[in-house]
Amino acid sequence: MSNNHKDLETKITQLQHQTKSYVYEIKKLVDELNDSARMNIISYFTYSLNISHDPEQESLCLGTYHVHNMGNQPITNPYLCIKIPEESPFSFSGRYVYENFKQSLKNAGGWERINDKTNQEEFWLKPLGKTSLEPNETISFSNFQIKWLPVESYAGTIMGFTYSDQLKDGIAVINPINLNGTVRVEGGENE
């Protein structure tokens, strides 16, 4: 039990360090932008991976999508899209509700999926009870999961796009999640 506890503490420390590194890099990039080219919104992923090389065990990416308003004006009606590659082995899940859910399930701070629930490649989400993102404010879609079984070689990029009234064409996350692995068959040859 203590070994698992130590492993968990180590993973949490690594994730905190990764998040601090991302924040530092983002601040550095912002400082380098001049006023005329300054972006008002920046969006990025933070995530942790648990990769299995056993085709019987699932691999997992646990992530959060952050949207930060770096401008001096509110951003209205923010929403986002998380895109999974077509015909990939990746499956997406997260905490969100649909429009037809009971009001009691639609908590402020939650998210609503606004596209067709049969679409397993694009997940369009809007924050519940949040119609504007104030200057220097961040909203996050937390603890989504991407799972896959490594039964054959795989490669794909999880993309994210942020939209608002001010960003009708959207902006991409600064760090898409690239997942790839080579699965070897017995005898050492690639599949």
C-alpha positions as a printed Julia matrix, in Angstrom:
191×3 Matrix{Float64}:
   0.0     0.0     0.0
   2.79    2.43    0.84
   4.48    1.72   -2.51
   1.25    2.61   -4.38
   0.91    5.7    -2.21
   4.46    6.77   -3.07
   3.82    6.16   -6.79
   0.68    8.28   -6.6
   2.5    11.08   -4.79
   5.28   10.94   -7.4
   2.76   11.14  -10.27
   0.95   14.08   -8.62
   4.27   15.89   -8.12
   5.19   15.26  -11.76
   1.82   16.59  -12.94
   2.19   19.71  -10.78
   5.67   20.28  -12.19
   4.36   19.83  -15.75
   1.57   22.34  -15.11
   4.05   24.89  -13.68
   6.25   24.38  -16.73
   3.3    25.01  -19.07
   2.3    28.16  -17.19
   5.9    29.42  -17.29
   6.16   28.77  -21.05
   2.79   30.45  -21.68
   3.83   33.53  -19.7
   7.12   33.64  -21.6
   5.3    33.49  -24.95
   2.9    36.23  -23.86
   5.79   38.48  -22.83
   7.31   38.06  -26.29
   4.16   39.16  -28.11
   4.0    42.8   -29.07
   0.81   44.79  -28.39
  -0.41   44.83  -32.0
  -0.18   41.03  -32.35
  -1.37   40.19  -28.84
  -3.95   37.38  -28.58
  -6.87   37.85  -26.23
  -7.43   34.16  -25.49
  -5.0    31.33  -25.0
  -6.1    27.72  -24.64
  -4.07   24.67  -23.72
  -4.2    21.11  -22.41
  -2.67   19.74  -19.25
  -2.66   15.96  -19.11
  -1.19   12.82  -17.65
  -0.61    9.55  -19.49
  -0.76    5.95  -18.32
   0.54    3.93  -21.28
   0.26    0.15  -21.39
   2.27   -2.04  -23.73
   0.01   -4.98  -22.96
  -2.75   -5.34  -25.59
  -5.04   -6.63  -22.82
  -4.76   -3.43  -20.75
  -6.18   -0.01  -21.6
  -3.97    3.02  -22.01
  -5.27    6.29  -20.6
  -4.83   10.03  -21.07
  -6.41   12.07  -18.27
  -6.61   15.73  -19.24
  -7.99   19.2   -18.7
  -8.71   21.86  -21.35
  -7.99   25.41  -20.1
  -9.16   28.69  -21.67
  -7.54   31.87  -20.33
  -8.62   35.42  -21.22
  -5.43   37.46  -21.37
  -7.06   40.56  -22.83
  -8.57   43.56  -21.12
 -12.16   42.97  -22.32
 -14.62   40.17  -21.44
 -14.98   37.32  -23.94
 -18.65   36.44  -24.45
 -20.27   33.05  -25.04
 -17.13   30.9   -24.92
 -17.28   27.29  -26.08
 -14.79   24.68  -27.2
 -14.33   21.67  -29.42
 -12.18   18.65  -28.63
 -11.49   16.67  -31.78
 -10.47   12.99  -31.84
  -8.84   11.68  -35.07
 -11.09    9.77  -37.49
 -10.81    5.98  -37.4
  -8.49    6.06  -34.4
  -8.57    3.61  -31.5
  -9.15    6.51  -29.06
 -12.42    6.89  -27.16
 -13.3    10.12  -25.33
 -15.32   10.58  -22.16
 -15.86   13.46  -19.79
 -18.3    15.08  -17.4
 -20.92   16.91  -19.41
 -24.68   17.02  -19.79
 -27.03   17.42  -22.73
 -29.67   20.09  -23.27
 -32.54   17.68  -22.47
 -31.11   16.71  -19.04
 -32.98   17.75  -15.89
 -32.14   21.24  -14.66
 -30.97   19.74  -11.36
 -28.1    18.01  -13.23
 -26.99   21.28  -14.88
 -24.76   22.74  -12.19
 -22.91   26.02  -12.58
 -19.31   25.13  -13.33
 -20.45   22.15  -15.39
 -20.39   21.74  -19.15
 -23.03   20.96  -21.77
 -22.37   19.06  -24.98
 -23.96   21.02  -27.81
 -23.42   18.72  -30.81
 -24.91   15.36  -31.77
 -24.15   12.75  -29.12
 -23.63   10.07  -31.78
 -20.59   11.98  -33.08
 -17.58   10.28  -31.47
 -14.94   12.47  -33.16
 -16.0    16.0   -32.16
 -17.12   17.09  -28.72
 -18.52   20.65  -28.73
 -18.9    21.92  -25.16
 -20.08   25.13  -23.51
 -19.78   26.09  -19.86
 -23.05   26.09  -17.91
 -23.98   29.33  -16.16
 -21.01   31.14  -17.69
 -21.7    33.49  -20.59
 -18.56   35.58  -20.32
 -14.91   35.11  -19.48
 -13.57   38.18  -17.71
 -10.05   39.57  -18.19
  -7.4    37.38  -16.56
 -10.01   34.66  -15.86
  -9.64   30.96  -16.74
 -12.29   28.31  -17.3
 -11.43   24.63  -17.49
 -13.1    21.47  -18.78
 -11.54   19.09  -16.25
 -10.77   15.4   -16.05
 -11.69   14.2   -19.52
 -10.4    10.76  -20.45
  -9.07    9.34  -23.68
  -8.74    5.55  -23.64
  -7.41    2.99  -26.1
  -6.23   -0.61  -26.26
  -2.75   -0.98  -27.8
  -3.66   -4.01  -29.94
  -1.94   -2.51  -33.0
   0.29    0.46  -33.77
  -1.5     3.76  -33.36
  -0.94    7.46  -34.01
  -3.18   10.48  -33.69
  -3.45   14.03  -32.46
  -6.14   15.25  -30.08
  -6.94   18.81  -31.11
  -8.77   21.54  -29.24
 -10.36   24.74  -30.54
 -11.79   27.66  -28.57
 -14.59   29.87  -29.89
 -16.54   32.9   -28.66
 -18.5    35.83  -30.05
 -15.13   37.51  -30.63
 -13.51   34.39  -32.14
 -16.01   33.06  -34.66
 -13.28   31.14  -36.56
 -11.79   29.78  -33.34
  -8.21   29.36  -32.17
  -6.36   26.09  -31.65
  -4.82   24.95  -28.38
  -1.11   25.7   -28.18
  -0.22   22.08  -27.3
  -2.27   19.39  -29.06
  -1.96   15.93  -27.51
   0.05   13.63  -29.79
  -0.41    9.94  -29.06
   1.51    7.29  -30.96
   2.96    3.9   -30.32
   4.36    0.95  -32.18
   3.08   -2.46  -31.26
   5.38   -5.34  -32.14
   4.08   -8.78  -32.95
   5.87  -11.89  -31.76
   9.1   -12.35  -33.63
   9.97   -8.64  -33.37
   8.35   -7.45  -36.61
   6.12   -4.39  -36.75
   2.47   -4.96  -37.42
